[in-house]
């Protein structure tokens, strides 16, 4: 009975020892890389390999035969702990991930001709609004050659590899700071009229409170088929130019009410004061809807990835509302020949423009 028990105990111990010998456990200790990222911190590691859990093989110091490699605390946790301890991390910066696309050890040969290699492919990415945005990609096959079995050879090649990757990435970030993927938020600043004046053609007027239309501004050819006495070509002018300031993407938005001289016309015998006032209000309505659009943009939370589409949608909605208002204005005033409706529209537009004076471009 005792003999059987001892035999069973010996068998269990032998199995445990064999299991330990058949696996090389990687333990990574943090080291000081002297890197102080200014824009980001590494918040995690994600195993994206097709054969997750297969970390490759190294030669066993005990048997000289290939044995499986395993990370003591799991690859993701082990590598993240190592990187987090080797960098100066500021969790107030942009959180980034490292995706492991390939990481496998290969150790052919014998103790007398021992070459350890690490095949790796990785990328650094950020998650914005649930979408992964890749910033950086790298791959390689670093090798170490030795006779015998140097202590912590797999750990050494891993430490050197990740130090080189993060040093290269940090250098790339420092040289390319102005990009959406390294911003925390979006901010809109509306360009003032005087700042944008030189960018526009001479035949285009921007709405200003100090200037009223003159008949000399109507320089387009008369539409002989039109039943109307005059036509004002009013339109929105829009442009957004991004700049980057302290991890904020600033959209410098030029948004103005414009009057195109070459597209506006008046019949020679219809240049009356009342008609000019009617056409002026067309221009004023254009300015009113510019102010409404600016207010809407200011009140809309803009996403880093979606801001272009958001602004496009807001612009299209404002343009449609603007066109509807211009149509109603002409229809209700019968193109300015009904005094009471012309007066009503003039007063209402003035009231609304005053309410939105903070959104004037002047």
LUMZAVO-227285 format. One line per 3 residues: number of its first residue (from 1); for each residue x, y, z of C-alpha. Coordinates in steps of 0.2 Angstrom, whole numbers, plus 2048, in hexadecimal, padded with zeros to 3 digits. Each point is the difference from the previous one (the first is absolute). Example, Ala and Ser with C-alpha at 12.3 -4.5 7.8 and 13.67 -1.06 7.14 Angstrom:
! residues 2
1 = 83E:7EA:827 ~ 806:811:7FD
//
This chain:
! residues 362
1 = 800:800:800 ~ 80E:80C:805 ~ 80A:7FB:7F0
4 = 7F1:804:7F5 ~ 7FE:811:809 ~ 812:804:7FE
7 = 7FF:7FB:7ED ~ 7F1:80B:7FE ~ 808:80F:809
10 = 810:7FE:7F5 ~ 7F5:7FF:7F0 ~ 7F7:811:805
13 = 810:809:804 ~ 808:7FA:7F0 ~ 7F1:806:7F6
16 = 801:811:809 ~ 813:802:7FD ~ 7FD:7FB:7ED
19 = 7F3:80D:7FE ~ 80B:80D:808 ~ 80F:7FB:7F5
22 = 7F5:800:7F0 ~ 7FC:812:802 ~ 80A:810:801
25 = 7F8:80D:80A ~ 804:812:7FB ~ 801:80D:80E
28 = 803:812:7FB ~ 807:80C:80C ~ 7FD:813:7FC
31 = 810:80B:7FD ~ 803:812:7FE ~ 7FF:805:7ED
34 = 801:813:804 ~ 7F1:803:7F5 ~ 7F3:80D:805
37 = 7F2:800:7F4 ~ 7F8:811:7FE ~ 7F0:7FC:7F7
40 = 7FB:7EE:805 ~ 801:7F1:80C ~ 7FF:7EE:7FC
43 = 7F0:7FA:808 ~ 800:7EE:7FB ~ 806:7F2:7F5
46 = 7F4:7F6:7F5 ~ 804:7EF:7F9 ~ 7FA:800:7EE
49 = 809:7F1:7F9 ~ 7F7:7F2:7F7 ~ 808:7F3:80A
52 = 7FE:808:811 ~ 80A:7F7:80E ~ 80D:7F9:7F5
55 = 810:80A:805 ~ 80C:7F4:7F7 ~ 80F:7F6:807
58 = 811:801:807 ~ 80D:7F3:804 ~ 800:7F9:811
61 = 80F:803:80B ~ 7FC:7EF:808 ~ 7FD:7F5:7F1
64 = 807:80A:7F2 ~ 7EF:7FD:7F7 ~ 7F3:80D:7FA
67 = 7F3:804:80E ~ 7F1:80B:7FF ~ 801:813:805
70 = 7F3:807:80C ~ 7FE:810:808 ~ 7FF:7FE:813
73 = 7F1:80C:802 ~ 7F9:7FE:7EE ~ 807:80A:7F2
76 = 7F5:80F:801 ~ 802:803:812 ~ 813:7FC:801
79 = 805:80C:7F1 ~ 7F4:80E:806 ~ 807:7FF:812
82 = 812:801:7F8 ~ 7FD:80E:7F5 ~ 7F6:80A:80D
85 = 80E:7FE:80C ~ 80E:805:7F3 ~ 7F7:810:7FA
88 = 7FC:810:80A ~ 7ED:7FF:7FE ~ 7F4:80E:802
91 = 7EE:7F9:7FF ~ 7F9:812:7FC ~ 807:7FE:7EF
94 = 7F9:7F7:7F1 ~ 7FD:7ED:803 ~ 808:7F5:7F3
97 = 801:7ED:7FE ~ 80C:7F4:7F9 ~ 7F9:7F3:7F5
100 = 80A:7F0:7FE ~ 7FE:7F9:7EF ~ 80E:7F3:801
103 = 80C:7FB:80E ~ 808:7EF:7FF ~ 811:7FA:806
106 = 80A:7F4:7F5 ~ 810:7F7:806 ~ 808:7F4:7F3
109 = 810:7F7:802 ~ 809:7FA:810 ~ 809:807:80F
112 = 810:801:7F6 ~ 7F8:80A:7F2 ~ 7F2:809:809
115 = 7F6:80E:7F7 ~ 7F0:807:808 ~ 7F4:80A:7F5
118 = 7F0:80A:803 ~ 7F4:802:7F2 ~ 7F5:80F:804
121 = 7F3:80C:7F8 ~ 7F8:80D:80A ~ 7F6:810:7FF
124 = 7FC:80F:80B ~ 7EE:805:7FF ~ 7F3:80B:809
127 = 7ED:7FD:803 ~ 7F5:80F:7FB ~ 7EE:7FE:801
130 = 801:7ED:800 ~ 80B:800:7F0 ~ 812:7FB:800
133 = 80C:80D:7F8 ~ 811:7F9:7FB ~ 80E:80C:803
136 = 810:7F6:7FE ~ 805:7EF:7F9 ~ 810:7F6:802
139 = 807:7EF:7FE ~ 811:7F6:800 ~ 80A:7F1:804
142 = 80D:804:80D ~ 80C:7F2:804 ~ 80D:7FC:80E
145 = 80D:7F3:7FD ~ 80A:7F7:80E ~ 808:7F0:806
148 = 7F8:7F7:80E ~ 7F1:807:809 ~ 802:812:805
151 = 7F5:805:80F ~ 7F0:809:7FB ~ 804:800:7ED
154 = 7ED:801:7FB ~ 7FD:80F:80D ~ 80F:809:7F9
157 = 7FA:800:7EE ~ 7EF:805:805 ~ 806:80E:80B
160 = 80B:807:7F2 ~ 7F2:7FE:7F3 ~ 7F3:809:80A
163 = 80D:80E:805 ~ 804:802:7ED ~ 7ED:801:7FB
166 = 7FB:80C:80D ~ 80F:80B:7FD ~ 7FD:801:7EE
169 = 7ED:803:803 ~ 804:80E:80C ~ 80C:808:7F4
172 = 7F2:7FF:7F2 ~ 7F3:808:80B ~ 80C:80E:805
175 = 803:803:7ED ~ 7ED:7FF:7FB ~ 7F6:808:80E
178 = 7F3:808:7F5 ~ 7F4:7F2:7FD ~ 7EE:7FC:805
181 = 805:7F0:808 ~ 80A:809:80D ~ 7F3:80C:805
184 = 7F4:800:80F ~ 7F2:80B:7F9 ~ 7FA:80B:7F2
187 = 7FD:813:802 ~ 7F9:80C:7F4 ~ 806:812:7FD
190 = 7F7:80B:7F4 ~ 80B:80B:7F5 ~ 7FC:813:801
193 = 7FC:80A:7F0 ~ 810:80A:800 ~ 80B:7F0:802
196 = 7F8:7F8:7F0 ~ 7FD:80F:7F5 ~ 80F:7FD:7F5
199 = 7FB:7EE:7FC ~ 7F1:805:7F6 ~ 7FD:806:7EE
202 = 7FD:813:7FD ~ 7EF:7FC:7F8 ~ 7FA:7F8:810
205 = 7F9:80B:80E ~ 7FF:7FA:812 ~ 7F2:806:80B
208 = 805:80E:80C ~ 7F4:80B:80B ~ 809:810:7F8
211 = 7FD:7FC:7EE ~ 7EF:800:7F6 ~ 7FE:7FA:7EF
214 = 801:80C:7F1 ~ 7F9:7FD:7EF ~ 812:801:7FA
217 = 803:7EF:809 ~ 7F3:7F8:7F4 ~ 80D:7FC:7F2
220 = 7F9:7F0:7F8 ~ 7F7:7FF:7EF ~ 7ED:802:802
223 = 7F6:7F0:7FE ~ 7F4:806:7F2 ~ 7F5:7F1:802
226 = 7FD:804:813 ~ 7F0:808:805 ~ 809:809:80E
229 = 808:811:801 ~ 810:7FB:809 ~ 809:7F1:808
232 = 80C:7FF:80E ~ 80D:7F2:800 ~ 803:7FD:812
235 = 809:7F1:807 ~ 809:7F8:80E ~ 813:800:7FF
238 = 808:7F2:80B ~ 811:7F9:804 ~ 808:7F7:80F
241 = 813:7FF:803 ~ 806:7F5:80E ~ 80F:805:80B
244 = 806:7F7:80F ~ 803:808:812 ~ 804:7F6:80F
247 = 7F8:7F0:7FA ~ 7F0:80A:7FB ~ 7FB:800:7ED
250 = 7FB:812:7FD ~ 7F4:802:7F1 ~ 802:812:7F9
253 = 7F0:802:7F8 ~ 7FD:80D:7F3 ~ 7ED:803:7FE
256 = 7F9:80F:7F7 ~ 7F1:806:7F8 ~ 805:805:7EE
259 = 7F8:80A:7F2 ~ 807:7FC:7EE ~ 800:80F:7F5
262 = 802:7F7:7F0 ~ 7F1:7F5:804 ~ 7F5:80E:805
265 = 7F6:80B:7F4 ~ 7F3:80E:7FF ~ 7F6:806:7F1
268 = 806:812:7FB ~ 7EF:808:802 ~ 7FC:7F8:811
271 = 80D:807:80B ~ 7F4:806:80E ~ 804:803:812
274 = 7F3:7F4:806 ~ 806:7F2:7F5 ~ 812:803:806
277 = 7FA:7FE:812 ~ 7F7:7F0:7FB ~ 810:7F9:7F9
280 = 80A:806:80F ~ 7F5:7F6:80B ~ 804:7F0:7F6
283 = 812:804:804 ~ 7FB:803:813 ~ 7F7:7EF:800
286 = 810:7F8:7FA ~ 80A:807:80F ~ 7F2:7FB:80C
289 = 801:7EE:7FB ~ 813:801:801 ~ 7FE:805:812
292 = 7F4:7F2:803 ~ 80C:7F4:7F9 ~ 80E:806:80B
295 = 7F6:7FF:80F ~ 7FB:7EE:7FB ~ 812:7FB:7FD
298 = 805:808:811 ~ 7F3:7F6:809 ~ 804:7EF:7F8
301 = 80D:7F4:808 ~ 80C:7FC:7F2 ~ 809:7EF:7FF
304 = 812:7FE:7FA ~ 7FC:7F4:7F3 ~ 7EE:806:7FB
307 = 802:813:801 ~ 802:802:7ED ~ 7F0:7F7:7FD
310 = 7F7:809:80E ~ 805:811:7F9 ~ 7FA:7FA:7EF
313 = 7EF:7FB:807 ~ 7FE:810:809 ~ 804:80A:7F1
316 = 7F4:7F7:7F5 ~ 7F2:801:80C ~ 803:813:802
319 = 801:802:7ED ~ 7EF:7F8:7FE ~ 7F8:80A:80E
322 = 808:810:7F8 ~ 7F9:7FC:7EF ~ 7EF:7FD:807
325 = 800:811:809 ~ 806:809:7F0 ~ 7F1:7F8:7F7
328 = 7F4:804:80D ~ 806:812:801 ~ 7FD:803:7ED
331 = 7F0:7F7:800 ~ 7F8:809:80F ~ 807:811:7FB
334 = 7FC:7FD:7ED ~ 812:804:7FD ~ 7FF:810:80A
337 = 7F0:808:7F9 ~ 7F5:7FD:80F ~ 806:80E:80D
340 = 7F9:7F8:810 ~ 808:7EF:7FD ~ 810:808:7FB
343 = 800:80A:810 ~ 7FC:7F1:80B ~ 80E:7F6:7F8
346 = 80C:80E:802 ~ 7FC:802:813 ~ 800:7EE:804
349 = 811:7FD:7F7 ~ 807:80F:80A ~ 7FA:7F9:810
352 = 807:7EF:7FD ~ 811:807:7FA ~ 801:80A:810
355 = 7FD:7F1:80B ~ 80E:7F7:7F7 ~ 80C:80F:800
358 = 80D:7F5:809 ~ 802:7F6:7F0 ~ 803:80E:7F4
361 = 810:7FE:7F6 ~ 805:812:802
//
